[in-house]
C-alpha cells in the first residue's frame, strides 16, 4: 500500500505542476507587460511589421539599383526615364 500511495502522490504532484506551469505562464503573460510590442506567451501576431518593412526596403533598393548607374551623380534634378 505504501508504494501505491507514493506513486499516486508523485503522479498528482506532476499533474499539478504541469497545470500550474500552463496556467501560470498565461496569467503572467497577461498581467506583466501590456504594451503592444511585448512578446506574449500564447499570442502569435497576424503579421510581422518589421519583416515587411525590411522586405520593402530591399525591394526598393533592388529596383533602384537596376534603374541607375552607380557612377551617376544625383546632385541635380532630372527624370531618369
C-alpha positions as CSV (number, residue, x, y, z in Angstrom):
1,X,0.0,0.0,0.0
2,X,2.9,2.4,0.8
3,X,4.3,2.0,-2.8
4,X,0.9,2.6,-4.4
5,X,0.3,5.7,-2.3
6,X,3.8,7.1,-3.2
7,X,3.2,6.5,-6.9
8,X,-0.2,8.3,-6.7
9,X,1.3,11.1,-4.8
10,X,4.1,11.6,-7.3
11,X,1.7,11.5,-10.2
12,X,-0.6,14.0,-8.6
13,X,2.4,16.4,-8.0
14,X,3.4,16.1,-11.7
15,X,-0.1,16.8,-12.9
16,X,-0.5,19.8,-10.6
17,X,2.9,21.1,-11.6
18,X,2.1,20.9,-15.3
19,X,-1.2,22.6,-14.8
20,X,0.3,25.4,-12.8
21,X,3.0,25.9,-15.4
22,X,0.5,26.3,-18.2
23,X,-2.0,28.4,-16.2
24,X,0.7,30.4,-14.5
25,X,2.5,31.3,-17.8
26,X,-0.7,32.7,-19.2
27,X,-1.5,34.7,-16.1
28,X,2.0,36.2,-16.1
29,X,1.9,37.0,-19.8
30,X,-1.4,38.8,-19.4
31,X,-0.5,40.7,-16.3
32,X,3.1,41.7,-16.5
33,X,3.5,43.7,-19.7
34,X,0.6,45.0,-21.7
35,X,2.5,47.1,-24.2
36,X,1.6,46.4,-27.8
37,X,5.2,45.3,-28.8
38,X,5.7,43.0,-25.9
39,X,6.0,39.3,-26.8
40,X,3.2,37.2,-25.5
41,X,3.5,33.5,-24.5
42,X,0.3,32.4,-26.3
43,X,-0.4,35.1,-28.9
44,X,1.0,34.8,-32.4
45,X,0.8,38.1,-34.5
46,X,-1.0,38.0,-37.8
47,X,1.8,39.8,-39.5
48,X,5.3,41.0,-38.8
49,X,5.7,44.7,-39.5
50,X,9.5,44.7,-39.1
51,X,9.9,41.9,-41.7
52,X,7.5,43.6,-44.1
53,X,9.5,46.9,-43.8
54,X,12.8,45.1,-44.4
55,X,11.4,43.3,-47.4
56,X,10.0,46.5,-48.8
57,X,13.4,48.3,-48.4
58,X,15.3,45.5,-50.1
59,X,12.8,45.5,-53.0
60,X,13.2,49.3,-53.4
61,X,17.0,49.0,-53.3
62,X,17.0,46.3,-55.9
63,X,14.6,48.3,-58.1
64,X,16.7,51.5,-57.8
65,X,20.0,49.7,-58.4
66,X,18.6,48.3,-61.7
67,X,17.4,51.7,-62.9
68,X,20.5,53.8,-62.1
69,X,24.2,53.8,-62.9
70,X,26.2,53.6,-59.7
71,X,28.7,56.2,-61.1
72,X,25.9,58.7,-61.8
73,X,25.9,61.8,-59.7
74,X,22.5,62.7,-58.1
75,X,23.2,66.2,-57.1
76,X,20.9,67.6,-59.9
77,X,17.2,67.3,-60.7
78,X,16.0,65.4,-63.8
79,X,13.9,62.4,-64.6
80,X,15.7,59.0,-65.0
81,X,13.4,57.5,-67.6
